[in-house]
Amino acid sequence: MLRAPSPQGIHARPAARIVEAARRYEAETVLAVGTSTARAKDLLDVLALAATGGVEVRVEASGRDADAAVAALVTLFDVMAAGG
């Protein structure tokens, strides 16, 4: 389980970074907040999650490089949480 970066959450800039990271992989990657899901490669989907700061975000992936895709997103969330 990851947390949306605080305090602004996933707004345009972090969403663009998420999409950029997800597009590096062939895996189908999905972010989930509560019962809402978003394709991690689609900017509008990620923004539509409306993930506010600190909310729990689940990352799921399927496909050939799914583990690498999830690891990359976990690392990105850690970097964003640290202010980077």
FIZABA-475718 format. One record per residue: residue number from 1; chain; y negated, z, x of N, C-alpha, C in turn. Coordinates in pm, whole numbers, plus 50000, padded with zeros to 5 digits. Layout:
// residues N
+------+--------+-------+-------+-------+-------+-------+-------+-------+-------+-------+
! sedo ! vodren !    nY !    nZ !    nX !   caY !   caZ !   caX !    cY !    cZ !    cX !
+------+--------+-------+-------+-------+-------+-------+-------+-------+-------+-------+
!  NUM !      A !     Y !     Z !     X !     Y !     Z !     X !     Y !     Z !     X !
...
+------+--------+-------+-------+-------+-------+-------+-------+-------+-------+-------+
***
This chain:
// residues 84
+------+--------+-------+-------+-------+-------+-------+-------+-------+-------+-------+
! sedo ! vodren !    nY !    nZ !    nX !   caY !   caZ !   caX !    cY !    cZ !    cX !
+------+--------+-------+-------+-------+-------+-------+-------+-------+-------+-------+
!    1 !      A ! 50118 ! 50000 ! 50085 ! 50000 ! 50000 ! 50000 ! 49877 ! 50000 ! 50089 !
!    2 !      A ! 49784 ! 49913 ! 50058 ! 49659 ! 49903 ! 50131 ! 49546 ! 49955 ! 50043 !
!    3 !      A ! 49431 ! 49974 ! 50102 ! 49313 ! 50014 ! 50025 ! 49204 ! 49910 ! 50046 !
!    4 !      A ! 49136 ! 49875 ! 49938 ! 49023 ! 49783 ! 49948 ! 48917 ! 49848 ! 50036 !
!    5 !      A ! 48851 ! 49767 ! 50120 ! 48751 ! 49824 ! 50210 ! 48641 ! 49895 ! 50132 !
!    6 !      A ! 48598 ! 50006 ! 50185 ! 48494 ! 50087 ! 50119 ! 48360 ! 50059 ! 50182 !
!    7 !      A ! 48249 ! 50080 ! 50117 ! 48237 ! 50120 ! 49977 ! 48227 ! 50000 ! 49882 !
!    8 !      A ! 48205 ! 49881 ! 49934 ! 48180 ! 49766 ! 49846 ! 48305 ! 49703 ! 49787 !
!    9 !      A ! 48421 ! 49730 ! 49845 ! 48543 ! 49668 ! 49795 ! 48556 ! 49525 ! 49844 !
!   10 !      A ! 48633 ! 49445 ! 49771 ! 48655 ! 49306 ! 49812 ! 48551 ! 49219 ! 49744 !
!   11 !      A ! 48441 ! 49197 ! 49815 ! 48336 ! 49107 ! 49769 ! 48352 ! 48975 ! 49844 !
!   12 !      A ! 48254 ! 48888 ! 49843 ! 48267 ! 48752 ! 49896 ! 48312 ! 48746 ! 50042 !
!   13 !      A ! 48250 ! 48823 ! 50129 ! 48283 ! 48813 ! 50271 ! 48426 ! 48858 ! 50300 !
!   14 !      A ! 48468 ! 48979 ! 50256 ! 48608 ! 49016 ! 50281 ! 48707 ! 48924 ! 50211 !
!   15 !      A ! 48672 ! 48876 ! 50093 ! 48762 ! 48784 ! 50022 ! 48783 ! 48657 ! 50103 !
!   16 !      A ! 48676 ! 48604 ! 50161 ! 48687 ! 48484 ! 50244 ! 48775 ! 48510 ! 50365 !
!   17 !      A ! 48764 ! 48628 ! 50425 ! 48849 ! 48662 ! 50540 ! 48995 ! 48673 ! 50499 !
!   18 !      A ! 49022 ! 48728 ! 50381 ! 49158 ! 48738 ! 50331 ! 49218 ! 48600 ! 50310 !
!   19 !      A ! 49142 ! 48513 ! 50245 ! 49189 ! 48376 ! 50217 ! 49214 ! 48302 ! 50348 !
!   20 !      A ! 49123 ! 48315 ! 50442 ! 49139 ! 48249 ! 50572 ! 49268 ! 48295 ! 50641 !
!   21 !      A ! 49293 ! 48425 ! 50639 ! 49414 ! 48478 ! 50702 ! 49539 ! 48429 ! 50629 !
!   22 !      A ! 49538 ! 48432 ! 50497 ! 49656 ! 48392 ! 50419 ! 49688 ! 48244 ! 50437 !
!   23 !      A ! 49587 ! 48161 ! 50451 ! 49609 ! 48017 ! 50464 ! 49671 ! 47978 ! 50598 !
!   24 !      A ! 49678 ! 48069 ! 50691 ! 49741 ! 48040 ! 50820 ! 49894 ! 48036 ! 50809 !
!   25 !      A ! 49946 ! 48078 ! 50695 ! 50090 ! 48091 ! 50677 ! 50137 ! 48005 ! 50560 !
!   26 !      A ! 50262 ! 47962 ! 50568 ! 50321 ! 47884 ! 50460 ! 50359 ! 47971 ! 50341 !
!   27 !      A ! 50381 ! 48098 ! 50365 ! 50427 ! 48190 ! 50261 ! 50333 ! 48192 ! 50142 !
!   28 !      A ! 50392 ! 48211 ! 50025 ! 50313 ! 48237 ! 49904 ! 50281 ! 48385 ! 49906 !
!   29 !      A ! 50154 ! 48417 ! 49918 ! 50112 ! 48555 ! 49932 ! 50029 ! 48595 ! 49810 !
!   30 !      A ! 50061 ! 48713 ! 49757 ! 49996 ! 48762 ! 49636 ! 49938 ! 48901 ! 49663 !
!   31 !      A ! 49817 ! 48923 ! 49616 ! 49756 ! 49056 ! 49616 ! 49764 ! 49109 ! 49474 !
!   32 !      A ! 49783 ! 49238 ! 49460 ! 49789 ! 49297 ! 49327 ! 49709 ! 49427 ! 49324 !
!   33 !      A ! 49633 ! 49443 ! 49217 ! 49558 ! 49566 ! 49188 ! 49594 ! 49604 ! 49046 !
!   34 !      A ! 49665 ! 49715 ! 49032 ! 49714 ! 49752 ! 48898 ! 49806 ! 49643 ! 48847 !
!   35 !      A ! 49777 ! 49589 ! 48731 ! 49860 ! 49482 ! 48675 ! 49802 ! 49344 ! 48701 !
!   36 !      A ! 49689 ! 49337 ! 48769 ! 49626 ! 49208 ! 48801 ! 49678 ! 49156 ! 48934 !
!   37 !      A ! 49701 ! 49026 ! 48941 ! 49747 ! 48964 ! 49064 ! 49656 ! 48848 ! 49102 !
!   38 !      A ! 49659 ! 48814 ! 49230 ! 49578 ! 48703 ! 49280 ! 49653 ! 48633 ! 49391 !
!   39 !      A ! 49649 ! 48501 ! 49390 ! 49702 ! 48425 ! 49502 ! 49607 ! 48445 ! 49619 !
!   40 !      A ! 49659 ! 48493 ! 49731 ! 49574 ! 48529 ! 49844 ! 49509 ! 48408 ! 49910 !
!   41 !      A ! 49555 ! 48288 ! 49881 ! 49496 ! 48168 ! 49939 ! 49386 ! 48110 ! 49852 !
!   42 !      A ! 49356 ! 48174 ! 49739 ! 49258 ! 48123 ! 49644 ! 49140 ! 48220 ! 49634 !
!   43 !      A ! 49025 ! 48177 ! 49682 ! 48907 ! 48264 ! 49687 ! 48870 ! 48319 ! 49550 !
!   44 !      A ! 48868 ! 48234 ! 49449 ! 48830 ! 48282 ! 49316 ! 48930 ! 48383 ! 49261 !
!   45 !      A ! 49058 ! 48361 ! 49289 ! 49160 ! 48458 ! 49247 ! 49135 ! 48594 ! 49312 !
!   46 !      A ! 49110 ! 48593 ! 49444 ! 49089 ! 48718 ! 49516 ! 48964 ! 48790 ! 49464 !
!   47 !      A ! 48857 ! 48716 ! 49441 ! 48735 ! 48776 ! 49387 ! 48757 ! 48830 ! 49246 !
!   48 !      A ! 48839 ! 48760 ! 49167 ! 48863 ! 48802 ! 49029 ! 48939 ! 48934 ! 49021 !
!   49 !      A ! 49004 ! 48975 ! 49127 ! 49070 ! 49106 ! 49127 ! 48970 ! 49218 ! 49106 !
!   50 !      A ! 48847 ! 49194 ! 49148 ! 48739 ! 49294 ! 49136 ! 48783 ! 49429 ! 49195 !
!   51 !      A ! 48844 ! 49422 ! 49313 ! 48894 ! 49543 ! 49379 ! 48778 ! 49622 ! 49438 !
!   52 !      A ! 48749 ! 49735 ! 49379 ! 48641 ! 49819 ! 49427 ! 48686 ! 49899 ! 49549 !
!   53 !      A ! 48591 ! 49952 ! 49622 ! 48621 ! 50025 ! 49744 ! 48721 ! 50138 ! 49723 !
!   54 !      A ! 48824 ! 50141 ! 49807 ! 48922 ! 50247 ! 49803 ! 49037 ! 50227 ! 49708 !
!   55 !      A ! 49030 ! 50126 ! 49621 ! 49139 ! 50103 ! 49525 ! 49264 ! 50055 ! 49600 !
!   56 !      A ! 49381 ! 50088 ! 49548 ! 49506 ! 50046 ! 49610 ! 49532 ! 49898 ! 49585 !
!   57 !      A ! 49569 ! 49828 ! 49691 ! 49600 ! 49685 ! 49684 ! 49741 ! 49666 ! 49739 !
!   58 !      A ! 49825 ! 49598 ! 49662 ! 49960 ! 49564 ! 49709 ! 49959 ! 49421 ! 49761 !
!   59 !      A ! 50036 ! 49399 ! 49867 ! 50052 ! 49265 ! 49923 ! 50200 ! 49229 ! 49917 !
!   60 !      A ! 50227 ! 49114 ! 49859 ! 50364 ! 49065 ! 49850 ! 50364 ! 48920 ! 49896 !
!   61 !      A ! 50472 ! 48880 ! 49962 ! 50481 ! 48741 ! 50008 ! 50625 ! 48696 ! 50002 !
!   62 !      A ! 50641 ! 48566 ! 49982 ! 50774 ! 48506 ! 49984 ! 50765 ! 48374 ! 50059 !
!   63 !      A ! 50874 ! 48340 ! 50124 ! 50876 ! 48215 ! 50199 ! 50912 ! 48239 ! 50344 !
!   64 !      A ! 50911 ! 48130 ! 50417 ! 50959 ! 48128 ! 50555 ! 50893 ! 48230 ! 50646 !
!   65 !      A ! 50763 ! 48243 ! 50641 ! 50691 ! 48333 ! 50732 ! 50625 ! 48449 ! 50655 !
!   66 !      A ! 50693 ! 48495 ! 50552 ! 50638 ! 48599 ! 50465 ! 50607 ! 48728 ! 50540 !
!   67 !      A ! 50698 ! 48770 ! 50627 ! 50674 ! 48895 ! 50702 ! 50550 ! 48885 ! 50788 !
!   68 !      A ! 50532 ! 48771 ! 50853 ! 50414 ! 48751 ! 50939 ! 50286 ! 48748 ! 50856 !
!   69 !      A ! 50292 ! 48686 ! 50739 ! 50175 ! 48680 ! 50652 ! 50133 ! 48819 ! 50606 !
!   70 !      A ! 50231 ! 48900 ! 50564 ! 50201 ! 49036 ! 50521 ! 50145 ! 49117 ! 50637 !
!   71 !      A ! 50206 ! 49104 ! 50754 ! 50158 ! 49178 ! 50872 ! 50014 ! 49141 ! 50906 !
!   72 !      A ! 49981 ! 49012 ! 50895 ! 49845 ! 48968 ! 50925 ! 49745 ! 49027 ! 50826 !
!   73 !      A ! 49781 ! 49032 ! 50699 ! 49691 ! 49088 ! 50599 ! 49677 ! 49240 ! 50615 !
!   74 !      A ! 49785 ! 49307 ! 50649 ! 49777 ! 49451 ! 50674 ! 49682 ! 49478 ! 50789 !
!   75 !      A ! 49695 ! 49401 ! 50897 ! 49606 ! 49416 ! 51012 ! 49461 ! 49389 ! 50972 !
!   76 !      A ! 49439 ! 49284 ! 50895 ! 49303 ! 49252 ! 50850 ! 49243 ! 49365 ! 50766 !
!   77 !      A ! 49320 ! 49419 ! 50674 ! 49271 ! 49530 ! 50592 ! 49237 ! 49651 ! 50679 !
!   78 !      A ! 49320 ! 49676 ! 50782 ! 49291 ! 49786 ! 50874 ! 49159 ! 49763 ! 50949 !
!   79 !      A ! 49138 ! 49640 ! 50994 ! 49015 ! 49606 ! 51065 ! 48895 ! 49621 ! 50973 !
!   80 !      A ! 48908 ! 49571 ! 50850 ! 48796 ! 49581 ! 50756 ! 48768 ! 49727 ! 50719 !
!   81 !      A ! 48872 ! 49807 ! 50706 ! 48854 ! 49949 ! 50674 ! 48781 ! 50022 ! 50787 !
!   82 !      A ! 48800 ! 49973 ! 50910 ! 48734 ! 50034 ! 51026 ! 48593 ! 49981 ! 51046 !
!   83 !      A ! 48550 ! 49892 ! 50956 ! 48414 ! 49840 ! 50963 ! 48401 ! 49709 ! 51036 !
!   84 !      A ! 48513 ! 49647 ! 51069 ! 48509 ! 49522 ! 51144 ! 48532 ! 49401 ! 51061 !
+------+--------+-------+-------+-------+-------+-------+-------+-------+-------+-------+
***
